[in-house]
Amino acid sequence: MAYVEVLLPTIVVALIFWFVMRAVFRVDRNERRAEAEAEAQRDAARRDADNQGNENPPAN
């Protein structure tokens, strides 16, 4: 029983650290995914704007 009393605080701190790090990595992954989606939407909007601009070229 003495071993459990000695190791329990370390195990609890390790579990808390693991949960915190897992949460940080998940947030980072989701943020990167959202940023990639936003960038893809910006690129698509730019391509659409460029294509609309090229449909009616100015007459010289």
C-alpha angles and dihedrals in degrees: 000000000000090000092056091051090051098044099038097080091049092049092048092049091047091051092048090049091049093051092048093048091046090052092049092051092047092050091048092049092049092047092051090048092050091047091051091050091048091049091049090051091049090050091048091049091050091049090049091049091048092048092050090049092052095051093072107035116186115264115239 
